[in-house]
Amino acid sequence: MIKMRKHGRLKIILSYIRASILVLVFSVIIEIIAGSILGEIFTTIYIPGVLILIPPMMELRGNISSIFAAKLCTALHLGTIKASIRNNTKKFKEDFYSSIIILLIMPFILGLIVWIFCLIFNISNIGLLFLILIALLTGLISGLIMTFISIIISIFTFKYGLNPDSFVVPILGFVGDILTIITLFLVIAFLEFIGLGLII
């Protein structure tokens, strides 16, 4: 009986390890692609102030989406939210709305901090309003997409008897990095297209 329990426990551990390794290997490959894309974008985005914005923006987006995903996974295991996108519980709505509010507040603060940093160290930069606008649009667009991705992956894996914790955060990591970089580039291109431009 004890041997059977140990064997069952070992089987579960090995299944978690196998699933995690597959996701992590795939995430490493995607991160390399993300780095290549970022290298290409560097040739277009040559303003130091905007380049300084990229690492904290990626980190911020990753932290917000990971916190939301962790809450989601825990709530699914505890049964405080349903494994459904529609007609979910009050707990689900509270976590979702709080995540959106953070997505609105933090890019504004980040843009302000980067602008002050550039001002103190005399680094070439764009205007404060443009920097905050870029941070806000990039953070909000990529953050909203990542929030919905985390919901879909969490619910999908949970429904099929998989552990969401083994999948959600690694997937959010590699998808989010590429998404943030591309979104930043598109936001800047859009602002230039409508005539706002990146005024230093």
N, C-alpha and C positions, 0 to 999 in steps of 0.2 A: 504493500500500500504506500509506504514511504517512498520506495523507488519510483512508483508510478507518479507520485506527486512531484518528485524531483525532476523526473523526465518531462512532465508537463510544463513545469516552471522553466526548465532549460529550453524547451521548444518555443515558449513565448518570448524568452530573452533573445534567442537566435533570430526569431522572426522580426523583432524590433530592430536588431542590429542590421539585418539584411536590408530592411526597408530604409533605414537611416543612411546606410552606406550608398545605396543606389541614388537616393535623393541628393546626398552631399556631393557625390562624384559628378552628377549632372549639373549641380549648382556651380561647381568649380569651372566646368566647361563654359557655362553661360557667363560667369564672372569674367573669364578671359575675353569673351566676345564683347562684354560690356566695356572692358578696358580698351579694346581696339576701337570701339565706337567713340569712346571718350577722346582717344588720341586723334581721331579724325575731326571731331568737333573742336578740339583745341586750335586747329588751324583757322576756324571761323570765329570762335569766341576768343578774342585776344585781349580783352580788357581784364586786368588783374583782379579788380573788385568782383567781377562776375565769376571768375575762376575760383576765387576764395570761397564763394558761396556754395560751390558744388559739393565738397566733402561734408560740411555740416548739414546741408540740405538732404543728402543721401542718408546720413546718420539719423537725422530727425524723422524722416519718413519711415525709416526702418524701425525706429523705436516706437513710434505711434502705432504703426500697423501690427508690430509684434505684441505690444501690450494688449491691444484689442483682440488679437488672435488668441493670446494666452487666456484672457478672460472668457472668450467664446468656447475654447476647448474645455476649460474647467467647468463652465456652466452646462455644457453638453453632458459631461460625465456625471455631474450632480443632478441633472434633470431639471435645472431651473430655467432652461430655455428649450424650445422644441427643435428637432432636426428638420426644420422647414423654413423657407425664406418668407412665406406669407403667413399672416395671422399668428405672429410669434408672441412671446410673453412680454410683460412689462420690463423685466430684467434685460432682455435683448434690446428693447428700444432705448432704455437708459444708457446702456453701454455704447450703442450705435450713435446716439445724439451727442454724448460726451466726447466721443472720438472726433466727430465732425467739428465740434466747438474748438477742440484743441488744434485741429487742422487749420482753423481760421486764425487762431491767436498766435501760435508759435512761429509761422513763417514771417509774420509782421515783426516779432521780436528779433528773429534771426537776421532779417534784412537790416534792422536798425543797428544791431551789434556789429555786423560786417562793415556797415558804412562808417561807424565810429572807429573801428579798427583801422580802416583804410585812411581815415582822416588823421588819426594819431601818428601813424607810421608813414604818412605822405605817399600813399600808394595810389596809383592812377585808378580812378573809379568813375561810375556813372552817378547821376543825381540820386538823392535819397528816395524820392517818390518812385523813380523807375526801379531802383533796386528792391524796394519793398513790394512793388507790383509784380516784379519777376518772381520773387520768393513766394508771394501769396498765390499767384496763379499756378506756378509749378507745384507747390506743396499741396494746394487744394485739388488740382486735377489728378496728379499722381496718387495722392492720398485717398481720394474717393474711389479710384479704380482699385487700389490695393485693399481697401476696406471691403469692397464687394468680392474681390478675389478670395480674401480670407474667409468670408462668410460661405462662399460656394465650396471651397476646398474643405473647410471644417465640417460642413453638413454632409457633403458627398462622402468623405472618408468615414465619418461616424456611421452613416447609414449602411455602409458596406462592411461594417465590423472592423475597420482599421483604426489605428490610434492616430487621431488628428495631430497630436503633438509631434509625431515623427515626420509629418509632411508639411504642415502649415508654415512654420517659421523658416525652414530652409528654402521652400519655394518662394515665400515672400521676399527673402533675401536676394536671390538672383533675379527674380522678375522685377522687383522694386528698383534695383540699381539701374538696369537697362531702361526701365520706364521713366525714372527720374531724369536721366541724362537726355533721353529723347524728348521728354516733355519740356525740359528747360530750353533745349534748342528750338523747339516749335514755338514756345512762348515768345522767345526773343525774335524769331523770324516774323511772328504775327505782329508784334509791336512795331517792328520796322516797316512791315507791309502797310499798316494803318497810319503810318507817318509819325509815330511817336519817336522811334529811333532810340539809340543808346547814346544819349548826350553825356559827355564826360564833364 
